[in-house]
Structures are given as C-alpha cells and as structure tokens.
Amino acid sequence: MKLSPTALKEFLDQKVEQYNTLDFIATDPIQIPHQFDHKEDIEIAGFLTATIAWGNRKSIITNANKLMNLLGNSPHDFVLHHETHHLEKFDGFVHRTFNSIDLQYFMTALKHIYTQHNGLEQLFKTHSTDTSILPAIAQFKSIFFEIEHPHRTTKHVSNPLNGSAAKRINMWLRWMCRKDHTGVDFGIWKTISPSILSCPLDVHSGNVARKLGLLTRKQNDAKALKELDDSLRKLDPNDPVKYDFSLFGLGAFEKF
C-alpha cells in the first residue's frame, strides 16, 4: 500500500482516533494497571503485566489478575514491605516461561530499585538521553540484575542495545509516559517526554509497518525498531508512539 507522506499521516491519524479509545482497554492488558489509582501501584502493575504480555491476550489478562491478587492488590506496598518468606506464596505461579522463581526475584529487584534508586521513573529519567529512551532501558536491565539473581530470570528483561526490540518494556513505557485526551495511556511519568519513546514492535505492528512502507527490515529487532522510530517521528515528532494504536489495530483487528 503506497501512500504519499501526507495521505499516510492522515490515514494513520484516523486509525489512532479509531483505536485510542476507552473501548481499547476492555480487551488489552493495560486494563490491569487501570485497576489502581496510586502512581507506584500503576507503574508496578503495568511493569509486571507488560513483562508477561506475550501469547494469548485472555491468558495474559487472567494471569496478570492472579498476580495482582497474590500482591494483595497493593503492588507498591507489597514490594516495599515484603520479607523473604512472603515470596513463598508465589509457588506455582506460571505464565509461559515466566514462573515463580522469576516472580520472586522481580519482587526483590523492585524493592531494591525503590529503596536504593529512588524508584522506576527516576531510574529511567536519569539514564535517558534527549532523543532516546533506549539507553535507559539498557541501564534498567543492568540495575535490575545488579544484586544476586537467578540466571534464568535475565531473559525476562530485554536490552535494546543487545539487539532486542524490547517490545514489552516499550509498551509499558508508552503506558507510563504518554498522556492523551482519551485516558488510555496514563501519562504519570511527567519527567520523560513522549517524544523520546520507541514504538512497541511486534508481529502485528511490524507487518503493518512494512506494508505501509514505514519499515523495510525483515526482522523485528533493534535495527528495525530504530528504522520504525525514525519513520514515526517524521509523522509526529512530539508523540510518535501514538501510532502504536494504528499499527496494532490494523494488524490485530483488521488483519491489514
């Protein structure tokens, strides 16, 4: 599908309006952090939900709800105040390859970040550049695993500087940093500009982006992410990742 730059922007902007609505929440994992009002509850619930956001969407939502129940539906309070023996309640939790060992460590690592690094937003703000959030994602992984950890768990946090598109973390960062009139994304991280965010790149968004000429690279990796980011920033330099709604909606719902 070959469109002029002006026609392409008009088409994608219309699809943003179509899919970036409150109706989107009902079928999307973003509904999990929408259960909370407190900033830290939202960001922790969002991070944990995004971490397991691969596979069947109903299964993702079901298991994310189970996870919130295990945290007493108070994610921040649990992270800050849990002791080692409290982690035993996670025995048996599993979502695909993410299991109770991983979840137990995630609680330990998050407690370390809130008590030693001034929380998640500050960590990402400190290590972002004026033009990209990707260096902060890489540093986040380094800090997340700077304390003793099971080796198996490192695969559940991506590093875009090692070739990954880091789809799930970029999705979570969209939730945290974007603010729009519809109320889908939260925009609770005021210190990070949406202009430096990267689009969550997956099968749906990648295939649609290629059909629209926004992406030529065949693999959904870090190089493809850079190419897609460059294309989307030409369409809207202030809020490029709003087009995630267009690309995902066209791919997942319209089979574009």
ZICORHU-V478717 format. One record per residue. RES is the residue in one letter. OMEGA is omega as a letter, one per 40 degrees, with the letter a starting at -180 (NA if undefined). Layout:
BEGIN
((RES OMEGA) (RES OMEGA))
END
This chain:
BEGIN
((M a) (K i) (L i) (S i) (P i) (T i) (A i) (L i) (K i) (E i) (F a) (L i) (D i) (Q i) (K i) (V i) (E a) (Q a) (Y a) (N a) (T a) (L i) (D a) (F a) (I a) (A a) (T a) (D i) (P i) (I i) (Q a) (I i) (P i) (H i) (Q a) (F a) (D a) (H a) (K a) (E i) (D a) (I a) (E i) (I i) (A i) (G a) (F a) (L i) (T i) (A a) (T a) (I a) (A i) (W a) (G a) (N a) (R i) (K i) (S i) (I a) (I i) (T a) (N i) (A i) (N i) (K a) (L i) (M i) (N i) (L i) (L a) (G a) (N i) (S a) (P a) (H i) (D i) (F a) (V a) (L a) (H a) (H i) (E a) (T a) (H i) (H a) (L i) (E a) (K a) (F a) (D i) (G i) (F i) (V i) (H a) (R a) (T i) (F a) (N a) (S i) (I i) (D a) (L i) (Q i) (Y i) (F i) (M i) (T a) (A i) (L i) (K i) (H a) (I a) (Y a) (T a) (Q a) (H i) (N i) (G a) (L a) (E a) (Q i) (L a) (F i) (K a) (T a) (H i) (S i) (T i) (D a) (T a) (S i) (I a) (L i) (P i) (A i) (I i) (A a) (Q i) (F i) (K i) (S a) (I a) (F a) (F a) (E i) (I a) (E a) (H i) (P a) (H a) (R a) (T a) (T a) (K a) (H i) (V a) (S i) (N a) (P i) (L i) (N i) (G a) (S i) (A i) (A a) (K a) (R i) (I i) (N i) (M i) (W a) (L i) (R i) (W a) (M a) (C i) (R i) (K i) (D a) (H a) (T i) (G i) (V i) (D a) (F a) (G a) (I i) (W a) (K a) (T a) (I a) (S i) (P a) (S a) (I a) (L i) (S a) (C i) (P a) (L i) (D a) (V a) (H a) (S i) (G a) (N i) (V a) (A i) (R i) (K a) (L i) (G i) (L a) (L i) (T a) (R a) (K a) (Q i) (N a) (D a) (A i) (K i) (A i) (L i) (K i) (E i) (L i) (D i) (D a) (S a) (L i) (R i) (K i) (L i) (D a) (P a) (N a) (D a) (P a) (V i) (K a) (Y i) (D i) (F i) (S a) (L i) (F a) (G i) (L a) (G a) (A a) (F a) (E a) (K a) (F NA))
END
